[in-house]
Amino acid sequence: MKIDIKRYVRPCCRAFQPYVAGKPIEEIKRELGLKSVIKMASNENPLGPSKKAIGLIKKLANKVFYYPDSNSWALKQAISNKFAVNTQNIILGSGSDELIELIAKTFLSPGDDVIASEHAFIRYKMAGDLMNCRVINVPMRQYTHDLSKMAQAITSKTKIVFVANPNNPTGTCNNENEIKEFLKSVSEKPSAPLVVFDEAYYEYAKIQRDYPDTLKLLTSYPNIIILRTFSKIYGLAGLRVGYGFASKEIVDYLDRVRPPFNVNMIAQEAAAVSLTDKEQVNKSIKLVQEGKKYLYKELAKLNIDFIPSCTNFILMDVSPNLGQNVFQKLLKKGIIVRAMNEYEYPNHIRVTIDLPRNNRLFTKALKNVISEISDNKLL
């Protein structure tokens, strides 16, 4: 019996391409026969999670035969206490990736428009494509969201505007005045869309003097959704915990679509206790600030252009070399970075700020790789 499976697949999913995640360390070791590999590709926190979280994870191991709390009550309470927000305004997901998809599934219909920046996090486009929507990518201005042009692109068909602040992969931020002006402009539209602020790197960015406090805008603009995560500064990427703030009504609709038990028991408990460890957060911020200072200096010595970052990663221009070539050569030296082809930056790589020793190993390897490529071109 022969079956054409394609005919069962929704038309918009037939050409749908999966998200390409960074390769894990163990896979690279197996593929290339390397004993030591450094991963600087996925913007993880090299300090790891809070010791409080690690201790709790160990204690919870013998309880995993129970289903988790479907409503994540304790974690919502912890987030509520931390940010002074009512629990009815909090939505939780298996990473903010799931929340982006939940928003799309809840609010988008075929024929709707989605707006994002040209070089924004690729998951926004994927969410629109999944729901058979038109995705409008607005060109950036100096590697930063051009919010005025994004507002101008809104029509009666626009359902959602995604704004990553800071943006991945550029690492740039829009300041408080820009965000306020943008929201004012959006609110004056005859049919104002939802505005999703993705603040995955919030903790790293909030030390910027003019970084916006979007939570204060929530009561004035009931059409906004704010996304954050425990994957970055809290070091819980492997447990997948994302959270968001929105109006009670928006959260209610998202919760109807949200799968039950989407945040596992250990993730809920580890995330809640992580919020109490201020020392871990402060250490992580200090590590990144010092790492950026070192890497900026070393990149300048190599005449490599880079974009000053509000985050824990740096987007750097390795022109005239292709980012993919530099990525492959660094990989053979046991250093995983991220090539930026999928973001239409073919001559760039994105590098996570790591421990001082690993930052030094990276700059040394990068210098050697660029030298090797130049020597080969002369042959």
N, C-alpha and C positions, 0 to 999 in steps of 0.2 A: 504493500500500500504506500503510495506516494502522496505527500501532503505539501502544499506550498504554504509554509508557515507565514511568509510575508503578508499574505492576504488577511491574516488575523490581526496584524500589527496596525496600530493607528498610523495613518499616512505621515503625520508629522514626526513620528518616532522612527520611521524606516531609515532615515539618513542621520538620525540623532547620534552624536559622538559622545562617548563617556568622558567624564572628567579624568584627566591624566594626573594622577597623584605622584609625588616624589617617591623614588624608589627607597625602600628601607635598607638599612645598613647590612643586614644579613644577606639580602639578595645580591647586593653588590659584591660582598665577600665571596659568595658562591660563584658568581658569574666571572669575576676577574681574578679569583684566587688570591685575594688580598687578606692579610691578617689584621690590618688596622685600617679603619675607614672613619672619616669624620663627616657627619651630616650637617650641612649648612644650607639646606634647601627649602625647608618647610616652616620656617619662622617659629620653631619650638623654643622653649625656654631651657637652655643648657643646664641651669641650676636644678631643674627637675621640680617636682611638687613640694609643697610644704611637708615638713616632717610630721606635723599633726595629721595630715591627710594620709601619709604612708602608714603611720601607726594604726589609724582607723581602718584602712583597707585590710590590713592583716587581721584585725579583730573580726571583721565582717565575713571573712572567708567561709565560716561554717554556717552562714545563714542564707547562702545563695540559692537554696532549694525553695525559698519563699519568693513569690512575686513581689516586685517593688510596689511602693505606694504609687498608684496611677496618677494621683494629683500632685505628687512631690511636695507634700505639705511642709515638711521641715525645711527643705531647700527654699521654698517660696518665702517662708518666715525669715530665713537668714538673709535673703536678698532684700526683703521688705525692711528689715532692721538696718541693713547696711546703707540703703539708698533712700530711706524714708518714703517708700512708695507702697500703696495698698496692694495686698496680694492679688486682688482682683484685676490689677493692671499688669500682672506678670504672666508671661507664657514661657514654657520650657521646651527644649528640643534636644534631640541627639546631635549636639553640635549646632552652630548657627546655620550650617548647611541645610539641615532638616527644616529649620524655621523659614529659610528662604523658599524652599520647596512648598512648605505648608501655606505660606502667603500666596504663592502662585496658584496652588490647587484651590484655595478658598475664594480668591477674588478675581482670577483671570478666566476669561472665556475666549474661544476662538474669535479672532477679529479685533480684539482689544490691542492697544498699543502699550508697550513698555519702553521707558526711556532710561538710558544709562550713559555713562561716559564711554568714549571710544576705547580707552585702555583701562576700564574698570575690571573688578573681579569677574571672571568669566562665568561664574555661577548665576549671575543675573540674566545674562543672555540665554543660558541653558534653561532657566526657569520659564522664560518667555517662550522659547522654542518648544518646550515640553507641552505647553498649553496651546500651541498653535497660534501664537500671537506675533504681531509685527514688533521687532525689537529695533528701536531707533538709537543708534550710537552717536552721541554728540561729541565732536572733536574737543580735545582738551586745550587749555591755554597754559603754556609753560609747565607741562606735565601735571597740571592741576585741573580739577573739574571746573568747567566754565558754567557756573550755575545760572548766569543770566541767559546764556544760549539754551541751556536745558529747560529753563522756564518758558522761553519763547517757543520751544518745540512742542509744548503741551497743546493738545487739541481736545475736542469732545470725545475722541476715542481713547485718550490716554487714561489708563487705569492705575498704573504704578510708576513712580520715579524712584530709582535706586541711587543712593548717594553713599559711597563708601568713604568714611571720614575717620581716620586716615584711609587713603586709598591703597589697595594692593593691586598692582605691584610697584607703583611709583613711590609710595611712602609719603606722599604729600597730604597736607591738610587744608581745608577751608576754614577761615577764621569765623569768629562769632558774628561779626557784622555781615559777612557774606551769607551765612546761613539764615540770619534774620531777614535780610533783604530778599533772599530766595523764597522763604516761606511766605512773606508778605505778598510777593508777586504771584505765587501759586494760589494763595487764598483768594486773590482777586479774579481768578479765572471763573467763567460761568459754571464749569464743572471741574472742581478741584480734585486731582487724583490723590491716591495714597502716596505718601513719601516715606520711604524706608531708609533710615540712617543706619548703616552697618558700621558699628564701632568696635570691631574685633580687637583693635589695638588701642582701645580707650585708655588703659592705664599708662601706656607709654606716652600717649599724646597729651594727656591732660596736664602735664607739667609745662606745656607750651602756654605762654601768658594769655594768648587770645583764642585758645581752643574753646569751642562752644559747650555750654552745659545744656544739652538738648532736653534733659529731663525737666528743666524748668519751663520748657516750651510746650510740654505735653498738654497742659490744661488749656492753653490758648489755641492749640492746633490739634483737634481730635482726629485728624487724618494722618498723623505721623506714627510710625513704628520705629522703635530703637532696638537694635540688635547688639548683643555683646556675647562674650564667650569665656569659658574657663580653659580653653585650649592653649592660649598664648601665655600671658604672664603667670597664670596659676599652674602651668605645667601639667595640665590634665588632658592633653590632646588624645591620648589613648583611651580615655573613658568617654569622650564625646558628650560634653555638656554645653549647651548654648542656652541663652535666656534673652527675653525681650520685654520691652515695656510698651504698652499701648493703652488706648481707652478700654474701659470695661467691655464695651460692645464688640470691639475688634477682637479682644482676647476671647470672648465668648464664642465667636464664630470660628476662630482658629482652633479652639479646644474641641469643637464638634468634629473637625477634620483630623485632628491630632490622633495618632495611633495610641491605644492604651499601653501603658508600661513602656513608653518610648525612652525614658531615662532610667537606666538600671539602678538597682539598690545601692551598689558601691559608688557609682557616679554621684548620686544624690548626696550621700553622706560625705564623701570626699570634697565635693564642691562646697557644701555648707561650711565645713570646718576650715577650708582654705580661705574663706572670706574673713576669718578672724586673725589670720597670720599677716599682720602689717609688716613685720620684719622681713618676711620672704619677698613681699612685693617691693619694698624699698631696696633690698639687695639686688633684685632683678633689674630695677630701673637704673641703679648705679652701675651695674655691670654693662648695660647697654649704652649708657652715656659715655663711659670710659672706652668701651669698645668702638663706638662711633668716632670718638676723637682720634684714636689710634689708626683706624682704617682710613679715615679721611686723609690723614697725613701721609700714610703709605701709598694710597691711590694717587695722590698729587705727585709724589715722587716718580710714579710710573707713568705719569701723564695720562691717567685714565679719568675721564669725566664721570661724575656721579651726581645723583640728586640728593641733596640734604634731606634726611629722613626724620619723620615724626614717630617712627616705629622701631622695631627691633631688626630691621633688614635694610639693605641698601641696594638700589637699582643702579648698575654701573654700565657704562658704554665702553665696550671693548673694540670699537671700530679701529681700523678697517676689518677686523676679524669678525667672523660670525660667532654669535653667542653659543650656537650648538657645537661648533668646533672647540671652543674654549671649554665648554661643559664636558665634552668627551675626553679631552686631554687631562682635565683636572680629575675626572673620574678614575682614570688609570693611575693617578697618583694617590687615590684613596680619599678624595675630597668631593663630596656631592654638593653641587650648587643647582640652580635652576636656570635653564635656558628659557628665553622669553618669546619664542616663536608664536605661541598661541595667543599672545597679547600684541602681536604685530610689532614687536621690538626685536628684529632678527639679529641686531648687533649688540644686544644687551644680555647680561646675566643678573639674577637677583641672588643676593647672599645674605644669609642670616648671621647676625652678630653672635659670636660664640664666646667661649672662655678665652682668656688672653692667650694661652698657649696655642689654641686652635686658630685664633685670628692670625697669629704669627706664622703658623704653618701654611695657612691659606695664602697670605701675601707672598711668602717665599715661593710657593708652588705657582701662583699666578705669574710672578715675574719670570719664572723658568718657562712656563707654557708660552707666554708671549714671545719670549726669546726664541724658543723652538720653532714657533710658527714663522717668525721673521726669517730665521736661518733657512727653513725649507723653501720659502718663497725666493730666496736668493739662488738656490741650486738650479 
